[in-house]
Amino acid sequence: MTSPHTLLSSDLYAKPMTFMDVPFKIDADGHGAAILGCPFDCGTHKFRIGARQGPMAIRAQSGLVRRYESEIADCDALTELGVIDAGDVMLTPSRPEEAFPLIEEAAYRLAAAGAVPVGFGGDGSVSLPLIRATSRIHPGLAVLHIDSHTDAYPVDPVHRYDAATQFTHAAQEQRVLASASWHVGLRGSTMRAGAHDHTRELGYNLMSMTEFQRQGPDEAVAALRQSLEGRPVYLSWDMDVFDPSCAPGVCTPVWGGLSAREGICLLRALEGLNIVGADINTVSPPHDVNGMTAFLAAAVTYEILLLIWRARVGDNH
């Protein structure tokens, strides 16, 4: 039996929980992608508050995602890409004026070192500081926002930030090229009239879930590629684009969404896009069922990392 006195420190202290057990590291130099937890929600939802707990839930469920994907990546793609987990941004939820600059700076430092920042929400509002950071490195950024809502509503002059206005801010601040950007998967009821019209007025392209299903995945993705190919792309994946039957633990569930298979197939169809930043948001653990939404979010994250790997490493594998 080994004496505790002879153990190395590295054998005695457990490291922090990380996504799929990738190395915990805040120096992203030489790494292709970096997970960044953004444990923030605005705290304004009437009865569904909890997305601030999303990052650790996704990490915990990522233990169910295995490293090898025989169909498209029969190798340790995460190691080849050099994926790291930089932990969570130190912030106080419900205080966007304080939290957003911290998220932006944390993501910017990862991106400036050459890594693709992959943010874990948190509610959808975290997309704004992550886009602000990414746009500082990649001008002409286009957004591909997969969600049941546009999150591009008019801004309240008093309470400027919430989880429904992040893409309004991004367009008005000229952080993204709206005319090349898309909101895909839109469906369901809204809190006010004119939500889609306002998004179009900002210059964005819209594709409802009805339109996506009518066109079919191949034709729909072809339409996306016309404006996204050749540009730096920020991919924002809101988990409520999935149907609540497979993703119940989200902030704003809406019936009639993608199945898990349809969502993963859509992600794989995006191969070849230059994804320079991403986020996976709105996992709300207090409203989840046996961690199934967080597990699906971990699978989505893995697929996004494979997209980045194929663009950077896969062709030379």
N, C-alpha and C positions, 0 to 999 in steps of 0.2 A: 504493500500500500504506500502510495506517495505521501510524503509528509507535506502538510500545508506550508511549512516553512521553506520548502525547496521550490515551490511553484513560482513561475514567472508572473509578473503582474498581469500580463496579457492573458494568462490562463486563469486568473483569479477573479477578474472583474468582467461581467457581461457587458457587451457593447450595446448601445441603444438599438431599439427595434428599427429596422430599415426596410424599405420596399424590396421584396424578394431577396433579402439578405445581401444586397449590394453594399459596398463599403460606405461607412459613414465618414464624410469628408466635406469640408467647406472650401478647400482650395480646388477649384475646378480646372486648373491648368492641365492640359493634356487629356481631358476627359470629354467625351462626346455628348453627354446628356447628364443633367442633374435634377433629381427630385427635390422639390421645395414645398414643404408644408405651409399652407396659409390658413391657420386655424381661426378664421374670421367669419362671423356673420353679423348682419346689421342689427339683429335682435328686434326687428320691427314686425315680424310676422305675428299675426294674432294668436296662433296656436301651434305653429311648427317652428320652434327654435331648436337648433342642435347641430347645424352644419359645421359649426366651429369644431366639432369633434370628428369631422370627416377624415382628416389626414391620418390620424392614428388608426382609425377603423380600416381604411384602405390598406395601410401597411400590415395590420394584423391579418387581414384576409388574404394578403398576397402570398402567404405561405402555402396556399392551395394552388398557386400558379407555378407550373414547372418551367425549367429553363429552356427545354428543347421543344421545338415545333417542327415535326417531321415534314409537314407539307411545304413550309416556306423558310424555315431556319433551323435545319438539323445540326445546329452548333450552338455554342454558348454565346449568343448574339449580344447579350448584355455585357459580358466581359469584353468581347471584341470592341464594342462601342465605347466601353469605359464608363458605364453608368455609375454614378454615385448618388448618395442620399445626403443632402445638406441639412436635414432636420427641418424644424419648424422655425418660421420667423417669430421672434419675440415681440408680441403685440398684445393689445387689449381689444377683444371683440367689441363691437357696437360703437367704436370710435374711429370712423373712417378717416377723418382729417389727420389723425395721428398714425393710424395703421397703414394707410396706403403708401405714404412715402417710405416706410420701412420695408414693405413688400417690394416696392419698386427698386429700392437700393439693393436689397438682397438678390433679387433676380438679375439686376443689371450686372452685378459683380460676377455672377456665374456666366452670363452671356458674354461679357467682355473677355472672359478667360477662354472662350471658345466653345463652351458647353451650351446645349439647347436646354433652357429652363423648362421643366415640366411641373406645373404647379398643381398642388392638391388643395381644392377648397374644402371647407368654406363654401359660402354661398356664391352665386354668380358674380357678385360685385368684385370679387378678387381678380376677375379678368382685366379690369381697368388698370390697376397698377402693374400687372404682369405685361400687358400690352404696352404701357408707357415705357417700361424697361426695354422690351424687345425692339420697339421702334427706334430707340436711341442707337441701336447697333445696326438695324436693318431698315433704312428708309424705303418708302414705297410699300410698306407692309400691307398685305391683304389678309382679311379674316375669313375663316370658314367656321361659322358658328352653328353647331348642331344642337338644336334645342326645340322644345315645344312652344317657346315664347321668343319674341325678338329681343327682349331686354334693351329696347331702344325707345323707351317712352319719353314724353316730355319731362324736363327736369323741374322739380319743385324749387322755386327760388329760395325757400327757407331751408329745407332739408334736401341738399343738392345730391347726396349720394344714397343710393339704395341698390337692391339687387334687380332693378328693372330699368336702369338708366346707363349702365356701364358702356353700352355701344353708342349711345347718344353722345356721351362725353368723348369717346374715342374718335368719333367722326368730327365733332365740333372742334376738338383740339388738333385735328389733322394728324392724328397718330396712325391712322389707317387710310388706305385708299378705298373709300366706300364703294366707288363704282366697280371695283374689282372684287368686292367682298360679298359673301353670301350668308343668309340665315336659312337653314334647312331643317325641315321637320315640324314646321309650325302647325299648331292645331289647338282646339279647345277654346273655352270662354276666356274673356279678359275682364279686367276691372274697370275698363273705360273704353269708349268708342275711339275709333281712329288709330289704333295701335299700329296696324300694318301700314296705313297711309303715312303716318309720321316716319316710320322706318324708311319707306320709299323716298320721302322728301329729303331725308339725310343722304340719299344717293345709293343706298344698299339694294342688292338683289335679294328677292325672297322666293323660297320654294316651300310651299305648304306640304304637309304630310299627304294630303289628297293628291297634289301634283306629283309628288315623288312616287306614290304608288301607281298613278295613272301612267307616268312615263316609263316606270320600271327602273331598276338600279343602273343598268348600263347607260340608258339615254340620259338619266339624271346626272350621273357622274360625268358624262361627256360634256354636258352643259357647264358643269362646275369647272372642268379643266380648261375651257376656252378662255376664262379670265384668270385662272389661278396658276396655270403652268408657266414656268419661267420667272415667277415672282417669289419673294419670301412670303411664307404663309404662316399665320398664327392660327392654330387649331384649338377651338374652345368647344369642349364636349360637356354639355349639361346632361346629367344622368336622367333628368325627367323626359328626355326624348324617348326613352324606353317606356314601354307600357308598364303600369304599376304591378301587373301580374309577375313581372320579373325584376322590377326595381321599385318596391314599395317605399323604401326609406329615402325619399327625396323631399325637398321643401315644398314643391307644388306639383303633386301628381296629377296627370291628365290621362284619361283613358284613350285608347286607340293609338298607342305608340308602337315603336319598333319592338320586335322580339329580340331576344339576345342574339340569335343567329343572324337576323337582318342587320343589326348594329355592327357585329363583327365583320360581316361580309362587306358592308359599306366602308368600314375602315380599310380593309384589305384592298378595296378598289381604288383607294387614294394613292397607291404606290406610285412613286415618281415625283410627287409634289415636294417642294423644298420647305419642309416644316422647320421653322427656326424658333418656335416657341409653342407651348401648349398648356392647357389646363383641363382638369377633370373636376367638376364641381357639383355641388348640391347634395352630396351624400349626407344624410341626417341620421346618425346611428340611433337616437332615441325612437325613431319611427321605422326602423328597419325590422326585418323578420329573419332571425337567425343569421344575420350578417350577409344576406344574399345580395343586397345592393352594393355593399362595400366589396364583396367578392367579384361582382360583375365589373365594378369600377377598376379593380385591380387587373382584371382581364383586358379591359379597354386600355389601361395604361400600358400593359405589355404589348398590345397590338400597335399602339402609337410609337413605342420605343423600337419596335421592329420596322416600322416605316422609316424612322430616322436612321436606323442601322442599315437598311437596304440602300438608302440614299447615300450614305457616307462610306459604308464598308462592304455591303453585300455584293456589289458588282465585282469586287476584287476577291471575293471569297473563293 
